[in-house]
Amino acid sequence: MQKCEYKPRLRRNESLRLCRTQRVLVWRSGSVLGYPLEFVIVVGEKRMLHKLKSIMDNLFIILLCMIRGFTFSLTGKSIFTDLSSCQWNIFPNVQSCVFYPQPGGPMPPNQGPAMGYSSQPTPQMPGYPNAPSPNPSMPGYGMAPGPMPGYPSAPSASPSMPAYGGGAMPVAPVTVRKGLGGTITDFPGADPLKDVEVLRKAMKGFGTDEQAIINLLGSRSNKQRVPLLRAYKTSYGKDLVKDLHSELSGDFRKLVLATLKTPAEFDASELHSAIKGAGTDEACLIEILSSRSNAEIKEINRIYKQEYKKSLEDSISGDTSGHFRRLLIALAQGNRDERETVDASLAAQDAQALYAAGENKLGTDESKFNAILCARSKPHLRAVFHEYQRMCGRDIEKSISREMSGDLESGMLAVVKCIKNTPAYFAERLYKAMKGAGTKDTTLIRIMVSRSEVDLMDIRKEFVKNYGKSLYTAISGDTSGDYKKLLLKFCGGSD
């Protein structure tokens, strides 16, 4: 270790200021890889604050520095290979920086420790749009539908959960980069009474005008489609669902009826269908429970109990077993931490815990994977996955495949993929639904309807990037007739 010089060798764009009374040394450099940085050193203290004024959009850099008198060391691993040559003339002993990649955005100010999870309000998470109840009070002619019950607009703060360790490292919120969004938006000036008149004409008399039904339902948002049930009964004294069921058939009928359910109703019915009968659609259970927000899962639980007179948890318990059942029940609680902050020290501890529970022992402690993957926030888990790969040189997905098998392996992998990149996960689900001789129409309908107002544009982008053709082209080649036309209407175009 060398002592810090009071008169270091400075470059053209660097300046040095020493305040003897406050014992603070400030060193600025305006050109480090094109990003301005300011380093404030409290001389004689055992801490050194490194304040990054600007960082790359997709990096969350955490620096932990120690200083003893006029000397210090900086530990970790850095992607900045030229720090020692361009930046550290004052301090020749600096080694590197610790970093965690995140979905994007500059690093906001420090918000204090993240654990244990305080009761501060949680920002709204991406998920299903606010959806109406099928029986709102009927608006008048020419009036837009008023606010209607559905999924709550934002999840409540997560309750206190056990931590695996303290938060010694700095904590900062992570701004998740906004995606492209959905393909279906509110239709300007939509009137439910006029819309049901169109539907009535399409079904009245001999034959059915399927194209009129496609044009209308494919251009209305969920909160504009659901009130049609009540408006139709008010205008004609008949049940719209029953009329459509008698006029249509096959997968086209399934798709049309799916569009008239609220998001929670549709998810609850899909979960019930996945559980009932001789077999169980495990992939459907994992898909829904791993991708919905806490508020959405709680609403699904409420609707499920209301419609099927049995709790979702009881249904899962009666139809699954072992660690896979525990995974599903844990996800069905809707109790994941949804804060956007990341505690680096806790992320490192969680990564070490996963390694110790799997690769570093004889056998596998599945409960440890379950506890971390089902309770921690998604930004935190992305940091955990990165730290895990840095620690053991293997991706978390490969470790899960090596340590687990069967439904548990598939379930854990789906959770990890959904956390890493939700649109890519759904793109893969769609690709597999249309791959090969047959088409898994239930999966295709569920994803196209449920993600059409959430992130279908992002799914389209991931689909063409990963599979070399657009989602529009894939649907066109794998479906036909009116069913294809309405699916393409929801798809919104080719890429």
C-alpha positions as CSV (number, residue, x, y, z in Angstrom):
1,M,0.0,0.0,0.0
2,Q,1.2,3.5,-0.8
3,K,0.1,6.7,0.7
4,C,-2.2,9.0,-1.1
5,E,-0.3,12.0,-2.5
6,Y,-1.7,15.5,-1.9
7,K,-0.3,16.6,-5.3
8,P,-1.1,13.7,-7.6
9,R,-0.4,13.6,-11.3
10,L,-3.6,14.9,-12.9
11,R,-4.9,14.7,-16.4
12,R,-6.3,17.6,-18.4
13,N,-10.0,17.1,-17.3
14,E,-9.3,16.2,-13.6
15,S,-9.3,18.5,-10.6
16,L,-8.3,18.0,-7.0
17,R,-9.6,19.8,-3.9
18,L,-8.4,19.3,-0.3
19,C,-10.4,20.7,2.6
20,R,-8.1,20.4,5.6
21,T,-10.8,21.4,8.1
22,Q,-13.2,18.8,7.1
23,R,-10.5,16.3,6.2
24,V,-12.2,15.6,2.9
25,L,-10.4,14.9,-0.4
26,V,-12.4,15.3,-3.5
27,W,-11.1,14.0,-6.8
28,R,-13.1,14.4,-10.1
29,S,-12.5,12.9,-13.5
30,G,-14.8,13.9,-16.3
31,S,-13.6,11.2,-18.8
32,V,-13.6,7.7,-17.6
33,L,-15.0,5.6,-20.5
34,G,-17.1,8.6,-21.3
35,Y,-18.9,8.6,-17.9
36,P,-18.2,11.4,-15.3
37,L,-17.4,10.2,-11.9
38,E,-16.7,11.9,-8.6
39,F,-14.8,10.3,-5.7
40,V,-15.2,11.7,-2.2
41,I,-12.6,10.4,0.3
42,V,-13.0,10.9,4.0
43,V,-9.3,10.9,5.2
44,G,-8.7,8.9,8.3
45,E,-12.1,7.2,8.3
46,K,-12.7,3.5,7.7
47,R,-15.0,4.1,4.8
48,M,-14.7,5.6,1.4
49,L,-17.8,6.7,-0.5
50,H,-17.7,6.2,-4.3
51,K,-20.5,8.1,-5.9
52,L,-21.2,7.4,-9.5
53,K,-23.0,10.3,-11.1
54,S,-23.6,8.5,-14.3
55,I,-23.4,4.8,-15.2
56,M,-24.3,2.6,-18.2
57,D,-28.1,2.0,-18.5
58,N,-27.9,-1.7,-18.0
59,L,-25.4,-1.8,-15.1
60,F,-26.0,-1.5,-11.4
61,I,-22.6,-1.0,-9.8
62,I,-22.0,-1.5,-6.1
63,L,-18.7,-0.5,-4.7
64,L,-17.4,-1.5,-1.2
65,C,-14.2,0.3,-0.3
66,M,-12.0,0.3,2.8
67,I,-9.6,3.0,3.7
68,R,-7.0,3.1,6.5
69,G,-5.5,6.5,7.1
70,F,-4.3,7.5,3.6
71,T,-4.4,4.0,2.1
72,F,-7.2,1.9,0.7
73,S,-8.0,-1.1,-1.4
74,L,-11.0,-1.9,-3.7
75,T,-12.0,-5.5,-4.3
76,G,-14.1,-7.4,-6.7
77,K,-14.1,-7.9,-10.5
78,S,-14.7,-5.2,-13.1
79,I,-15.6,-5.1,-16.8
80,F,-13.7,-1.8,-17.0
81,T,-10.3,-3.1,-18.1
82,D,-8.6,0.2,-18.3
83,L,-9.4,1.7,-14.9
84,S,-5.8,1.4,-13.6
85,S,-4.3,3.1,-16.6
86,C,-6.7,6.0,-17.1
87,Q,-8.1,6.7,-13.7
88,W,-6.0,5.7,-10.7
89,N,-2.8,7.9,-10.9
90,I,-3.6,9.1,-7.4
91,F,-4.3,5.6,-6.0
92,P,-2.1,3.0,-7.7
93,N,-3.3,0.1,-5.5
94,V,-6.9,0.0,-6.8
95,Q,-7.9,-3.4,-8.3
96,S,-11.5,-3.3,-9.5
97,C,-15.2,-2.9,-8.9
98,V,-18.2,-5.2,-8.1
99,F,-21.1,-5.0,-10.5
100,Y,-24.5,-6.6,-11.1
101,P,-26.4,-6.2,-14.4
102,Q,-30.0,-5.1,-14.3
103,P,-32.7,-4.6,-16.8
104,G,-31.8,-0.9,-17.3
105,G,-31.9,2.7,-16.2
106,P,-29.4,4.9,-14.3
107,M,-28.8,4.2,-10.7
108,P,-31.2,6.3,-8.5
109,P,-30.2,7.6,-5.1
110,N,-29.5,5.3,-2.2
111,Q,-32.7,4.4,-0.4
112,G,-31.3,2.6,2.6
113,P,-31.4,-1.0,3.6
114,A,-33.9,-3.3,1.8
115,M,-34.2,-6.0,4.5
116,G,-36.4,-6.8,6.2
117,Y,-39.1,-5.7,3.9
118,S,-40.7,-2.6,5.3
119,S,-44.2,-1.5,4.8
120,Q,-43.4,1.3,2.3
121,P,-45.8,1.3,-0.7
122,T,-44.8,-1.0,-3.5
123,P,-44.8,0.4,-7.1
124,Q,-47.3,-1.2,-9.5
125,M,-45.9,-4.2,-11.2
126,P,-46.4,-5.1,-14.8
127,G,-49.2,-7.6,-15.3
128,Y,-52.8,-7.8,-16.5
129,P,-54.5,-4.4,-17.0
130,N,-57.2,-3.5,-14.6
131,A,-60.2,-5.6,-15.7
132,P,-63.9,-5.1,-15.1
133,S,-66.4,-7.3,-13.5
134,P,-68.9,-9.0,-15.8
135,N,-71.8,-7.2,-14.1
136,P,-71.0,-3.5,-13.7
137,S,-73.8,-0.9,-13.5
138,M,-74.8,-0.2,-17.1
139,P,-73.7,3.1,-18.5
140,G,-76.1,5.2,-20.6
141,Y,-76.1,5.6,-24.3
142,G,-73.0,7.3,-25.6
143,M,-71.3,7.1,-22.3
144,A,-68.0,5.3,-21.6
145,P,-68.1,2.6,-19.0
146,G,-67.2,3.8,-15.6
147,P,-64.6,2.3,-13.2
148,M,-65.3,-1.4,-12.6
149,P,-63.9,-3.9,-10.2
150,G,-61.2,-6.3,-11.3
151,Y,-57.6,-6.8,-10.4
152,P,-56.5,-4.1,-7.9
153,S,-54.5,-1.3,-9.5
154,A,-51.4,-2.0,-7.5
155,P,-50.1,-4.7,-5.2
156,S,-49.8,-4.1,-1.5
157,A,-46.5,-4.1,0.2
158,S,-45.2,-7.5,0.9
159,P,-45.4,-8.7,4.5
160,S,-42.3,-9.3,6.5
161,M,-40.3,-12.3,5.4
162,P,-37.3,-14.0,6.9
163,A,-33.9,-12.9,5.6
164,Y,-30.9,-15.0,5.0
165,G,-28.6,-12.3,6.3
166,G,-28.0,-8.7,7.0
167,G,-27.7,-6.0,4.3
168,A,-24.1,-4.7,4.7
169,M,-23.8,-3.8,1.0
170,P,-25.3,-0.6,-0.4
171,V,-28.9,-0.9,-1.6
172,A,-30.4,1.0,-4.5
173,P,-33.7,0.7,-6.4
174,V,-33.5,-0.6,-9.9
175,T,-35.6,1.0,-12.7
176,V,-36.9,-1.8,-14.9
177,R,-36.8,-0.7,-18.6
178,K,-40.4,-0.4,-19.9
179,G,-41.3,-2.8,-22.6
180,L,-43.2,-2.2,-25.8
181,G,-46.5,-3.2,-24.2
182,G,-49.6,-5.0,-25.6
183,T,-51.2,-5.1,-29.1
184,I,-54.8,-4.3,-27.9
185,T,-55.8,-0.9,-26.5
186,D,-59.0,0.8,-25.7
187,F,-61.1,1.5,-28.9
188,P,-61.9,5.3,-29.0
189,G,-65.6,6.0,-28.4
190,A,-66.7,2.4,-28.0
191,D,-70.4,2.1,-26.9
192,P,-71.5,-1.3,-25.5
193,L,-75.1,-0.9,-26.6
194,K,-74.0,-0.2,-30.2
195,D,-71.4,-3.1,-30.0
196,V,-74.0,-5.6,-28.9
197,E,-76.3,-4.5,-31.8
198,V,-73.5,-5.5,-34.1
199,L,-73.1,-8.9,-32.4
200,R,-76.9,-9.5,-32.5
201,K,-77.0,-8.8,-36.3
202,A,-74.0,-11.1,-36.8
203,M,-75.9,-14.0,-35.2
204,K,-79.5,-13.2,-36.2
205,G,-81.2,-15.2,-39.0
206,F,-79.7,-17.9,-41.2
207,G,-75.9,-18.2,-40.8
208,T,-73.4,-16.2,-38.8
209,D,-71.3,-13.2,-39.8
210,E,-68.1,-14.4,-38.2
211,Q,-66.1,-11.5,-39.7
212,A,-68.2,-8.9,-37.9
213,I,-67.6,-10.8,-34.6
214,I,-63.8,-10.9,-35.4
215,N,-63.7,-7.2,-36.3
216,L,-65.5,-6.1,-33.1
217,L,-63.9,-8.4,-30.4
218,G,-60.5,-8.0,-32.0
219,S,-60.5,-4.3,-31.6
220,R,-61.9,-3.8,-28.1
221,S,-59.9,-4.0,-24.9
222,N,-60.9,-6.4,-22.1
223,K,-62.7,-3.7,-20.1
224,Q,-64.7,-2.8,-23.2
225,R,-65.5,-6.5,-24.1
226,V,-66.7,-7.7,-20.7
227,P,-69.6,-5.1,-20.3
228,L,-71.0,-6.5,-23.5
229,L,-72.4,-9.5,-21.5
230,R,-74.7,-7.2,-19.5
231,A,-75.5,-4.9,-22.3
232,Y,-76.6,-7.8,-24.5
233,K,-78.9,-9.2,-21.8
234,T,-80.3,-5.6,-21.2
235,S,-81.0,-5.0,-24.9
236,Y,-82.2,-8.5,-26.0
237,G,-83.0,-10.4,-22.8
238,K,-80.7,-13.2,-23.9
239,D,-77.3,-14.5,-22.7
240,L,-74.5,-13.5,-25.1
241,V,-72.3,-16.5,-24.1
242,K,-75.0,-19.0,-24.8
243,D,-75.8,-17.4,-28.2
244,L,-72.2,-17.4,-29.2
245,H,-71.8,-20.9,-28.0
246,S,-74.7,-22.1,-30.2
247,E,-73.6,-20.1,-33.3
248,L,-69.8,-20.9,-33.2
249,S,-67.8,-24.0,-32.9
250,G,-64.3,-25.5,-32.4
251,D,-61.2,-23.4,-31.4
252,F,-62.8,-20.3,-32.8
253,R,-65.6,-20.6,-30.2
254,K,-63.1,-21.2,-27.4
255,L,-61.1,-18.1,-28.4
256,V,-64.2,-15.9,-28.7
257,L,-65.6,-17.0,-25.3
258,A,-62.1,-16.4,-23.7
259,T,-62.2,-12.8,-24.7
260,L,-65.4,-12.2,-22.7
261,K,-63.9,-13.1,-19.3
262,T,-62.0,-10.9,-17.0
263,P,-58.3,-11.7,-16.6
264,A,-58.9,-13.3,-13.2
265,E,-61.9,-15.3,-14.4
266,F,-59.9,-16.5,-17.4
267,D,-56.9,-17.5,-15.3
268,A,-59.1,-19.3,-12.7
269,S,-60.9,-21.2,-15.4
270,E,-57.6,-22.2,-17.0
271,L,-56.2,-23.4,-13.7
272,H,-59.4,-25.4,-13.0
273,S,-59.3,-27.0,-16.5
274,A,-55.6,-27.8,-15.9
275,I,-56.4,-29.6,-12.7
276,K,-59.7,-31.4,-13.3
277,G,-60.0,-34.7,-15.0
278,A,-57.6,-37.6,-15.3
279,G,-54.4,-35.7,-16.1
280,T,-52.9,-32.5,-15.0
281,D,-51.5,-29.7,-17.2
282,E,-48.5,-28.9,-15.0
283,A,-47.1,-26.4,-17.5
284,C,-50.3,-24.4,-17.4
285,L,-50.2,-24.2,-13.6
286,I,-46.6,-23.0,-13.5
287,E,-47.1,-20.6,-16.4
288,I,-49.9,-18.7,-14.7
289,L,-48.6,-18.8,-11.1
290,S,-45.1,-17.8,-12.0
291,S,-46.0,-14.8,-14.2
292,R,-48.8,-13.1,-12.4
293,S,-48.3,-10.4,-9.7
294,N,-49.3,-10.8,-6.1
295,A,-52.5,-8.8,-6.5
296,E,-53.5,-10.9,-9.6
297,I,-52.8,-14.2,-7.8
298,K,-54.9,-13.1,-4.8
299,E,-57.8,-12.2,-7.2
300,I,-57.4,-15.5,-9.0
301,N,-57.7,-17.3,-5.6
302,R,-60.9,-15.3,-4.8
303,I,-62.5,-16.0,-8.1
304,Y,-61.5,-19.7,-8.0
305,K,-63.1,-20.2,-4.6
306,Q,-66.2,-18.3,-5.7
307,E,-66.7,-20.2,-8.9
308,Y,-65.6,-23.7,-8.0
309,K,-66.5,-23.8,-4.2
310,K,-63.0,-25.0,-3.4
311,S,-59.8,-23.2,-2.7
312,L,-57.0,-23.2,-5.4
313,E,-54.6,-24.5,-2.8
314,D,-56.8,-27.5,-2.0
315,S,-57.2,-28.3,-5.6
316,I,-53.4,-28.2,-6.2
317,S,-52.8,-30.3,-3.1
318,G,-55.2,-32.9,-4.3
319,D,-53.8,-33.2,-7.8
320,T,-50.0,-32.9,-7.3
321,S,-47.4,-34.3,-4.9
322,G,-43.9,-33.9,-3.4
323,H,-41.7,-30.9,-3.9
324,F,-43.6,-29.9,-7.1
325,R,-46.8,-29.5,-5.0
326,R,-44.8,-27.3,-2.5
327,L,-43.6,-25.2,-5.3
328,L,-47.1,-24.6,-6.7
329,I,-48.6,-23.9,-3.3
330,A,-45.8,-21.4,-2.5
331,L,-46.4,-19.5,-5.8
332,A,-50.2,-19.6,-5.2
333,Q,-49.9,-17.6,-2.0
334,G,-49.1,-14.4,-4.0
335,N,-46.6,-13.4,-1.4
336,R,-43.5,-12.6,-3.4
337,D,-41.5,-9.5,-2.4
338,E,-42.2,-6.9,-5.1
339,R,-39.9,-4.2,-4.1
340,E,-37.5,-2.9,-6.8
341,T,-34.4,-2.6,-4.5
342,V,-31.5,-5.1,-4.6
343,D,-29.3,-5.9,-1.6
344,A,-26.0,-7.1,-3.0
345,S,-24.9,-8.8,0.1
346,L,-28.1,-10.7,0.4
347,A,-28.0,-11.6,-3.3
348,A,-24.5,-13.1,-2.7
349,Q,-25.8,-15.0,0.3
350,D,-28.7,-16.4,-1.6
351,A,-26.4,-17.4,-4.5
352,Q,-24.2,-19.2,-1.9
353,A,-27.2,-20.9,-0.3
354,L,-28.4,-22.2,-3.7
355,Y,-24.9,-23.5,-4.5
356,A,-24.7,-25.2,-1.1
357,A,-28.2,-26.7,-1.5
358,G,-27.4,-28.2,-5.0
359,E,-24.0,-28.4,-6.7
360,N,-22.0,-28.4,-3.5
361,K,-23.6,-31.3,-1.7
362,L,-24.6,-34.9,-2.2
363,G,-28.3,-34.8,-3.0
364,T,-30.4,-31.6,-3.3
365,D,-32.1,-29.4,-0.8
366,E,-35.2,-28.6,-2.9
367,S,-36.8,-26.6,0.0
368,K,-33.9,-24.0,-0.2
369,F,-34.5,-23.5,-3.9
370,N,-38.2,-23.2,-3.2
371,A,-37.8,-20.6,-0.4
372,I,-35.6,-18.3,-2.5
373,L,-37.2,-18.6,-5.9
374,C,-40.8,-18.1,-4.6
375,A,-40.2,-15.4,-2.0
376,R,-37.5,-13.0,-3.3
377,S,-38.2,-10.2,-5.7
378,K,-37.5,-10.5,-9.4
379,P,-34.8,-7.8,-9.5
380,H,-33.2,-9.4,-6.5
381,L,-33.3,-12.9,-8.1
382,R,-31.7,-11.6,-11.3
383,A,-28.8,-10.4,-9.2
384,V,-28.7,-13.8,-7.5
385,F,-28.6,-15.6,-10.8
386,H,-25.7,-13.4,-12.0
387,E,-23.8,-13.9,-8.8
388,Y,-24.5,-17.7,-8.9
389,Q,-22.9,-18.0,-12.3
390,R,-19.9,-15.8,-11.3
391,M,-19.5,-18.0,-8.2
392,C,-19.6,-21.5,-9.6
393,G,-19.2,-20.9,-13.3
394,R,-22.5,-22.5,-14.3
395,D,-25.9,-21.0,-15.2
396,I,-28.6,-21.6,-12.6
397,E,-30.7,-23.3,-15.2
398,K,-28.0,-25.9,-15.9
399,S,-27.6,-26.6,-12.2
400,I,-31.4,-27.1,-11.8
401,S,-31.3,-29.6,-14.7
402,R,-28.4,-31.4,-13.2
403,E,-30.0,-31.6,-9.7
404,M,-33.7,-32.1,-10.4
405,S,-36.0,-34.1,-12.7
406,G,-39.6,-34.5,-13.8
407,D,-42.3,-31.9,-13.0
408,L,-40.1,-30.2,-10.3
409,E,-37.3,-29.6,-12.8
410,S,-39.8,-28.2,-15.4
411,G,-41.4,-26.0,-12.8
412,M,-38.2,-24.6,-11.4
413,L,-36.9,-23.9,-14.9
414,A,-40.1,-22.1,-15.8
415,V,-39.9,-19.9,-12.7
416,V,-36.3,-19.0,-13.5
417,K,-37.0,-18.3,-17.2
418,C,-40.0,-16.1,-16.3
419,I,-37.9,-14.1,-13.8
420,K,-35.0,-13.7,-16.2
421,N,-37.1,-12.6,-19.2
422,T,-40.9,-12.9,-19.1
423,P,-41.5,-12.1,-22.9
424,A,-38.8,-14.6,-23.9
425,Y,-40.5,-17.2,-21.7
426,F,-43.9,-16.7,-23.3
427,A,-42.2,-16.7,-26.8
428,E,-40.8,-20.1,-26.0
429,R,-44.2,-21.3,-24.8
430,L,-45.8,-20.1,-28.0
431,Y,-43.1,-21.7,-30.2
432,K,-43.5,-25.1,-28.5
433,A,-47.3,-24.9,-28.7
434,M,-47.0,-24.6,-32.5
435,K,-44.0,-26.8,-33.1
436,G,-44.4,-30.2,-34.6
437,A,-47.4,-31.9,-36.1
438,G,-50.2,-30.7,-33.8
439,T,-51.0,-27.4,-32.2
440,K,-51.6,-26.9,-28.5
441,D,-54.5,-24.6,-29.0
442,T,-55.3,-24.2,-25.4
443,T,-51.9,-22.8,-24.7
444,L,-52.0,-20.6,-27.8
445,I,-55.4,-19.1,-26.9
446,R,-54.4,-18.5,-23.3
447,I,-51.2,-16.6,-24.1
448,M,-52.6,-14.6,-27.0
449,V,-55.6,-13.5,-25.0
450,S,-53.9,-13.0,-21.6
451,R,-50.8,-11.1,-22.9
452,S,-52.5,-9.1,-25.6
453,E,-52.8,-6.0,-23.3
454,V,-49.6,-6.7,-21.3
455,D,-46.5,-7.5,-23.3
456,L,-47.4,-9.2,-26.6
457,M,-45.3,-6.7,-28.5
458,D,-42.3,-7.7,-26.5
459,I,-43.2,-11.4,-27.0
460,R,-43.3,-10.8,-30.7
461,K,-39.9,-9.2,-30.6
462,E,-38.4,-12.1,-28.6
463,F,-40.1,-14.7,-30.9
464,V,-38.6,-13.3,-34.1
465,K,-35.2,-12.9,-32.4
466,N,-35.0,-16.4,-31.0
467,Y,-36.8,-18.4,-33.8
468,G,-36.0,-16.6,-37.0
469,K,-39.6,-15.9,-38.0
470,S,-42.4,-13.6,-36.8
471,L,-45.1,-14.8,-34.5
472,Y,-47.6,-13.6,-37.1
473,T,-46.0,-16.0,-39.7
474,A,-46.0,-18.9,-37.2
475,I,-49.7,-18.5,-36.4
476,S,-50.6,-18.1,-40.1
477,G,-48.9,-21.3,-41.0
478,D,-50.3,-23.3,-38.0
479,T,-53.9,-22.3,-37.8
480,S,-56.8,-21.7,-40.3
481,G,-60.2,-20.1,-40.9
482,D,-61.9,-17.6,-38.5
483,Y,-59.8,-19.0,-35.7
484,K,-56.6,-17.8,-37.4
485,K,-58.2,-14.4,-38.3
486,L,-59.0,-13.6,-34.7
487,L,-55.6,-14.8,-33.5
488,L,-53.9,-12.6,-36.0
489,K,-56.1,-9.7,-35.0
490,F,-54.8,-10.1,-31.4
491,C,-51.2,-10.6,-32.7
492,G,-51.4,-7.1,-34.2
493,G,-49.1,-7.5,-37.2
494,S,-45.9,-9.1,-38.5
495,D,-42.3,-8.2,-37.6
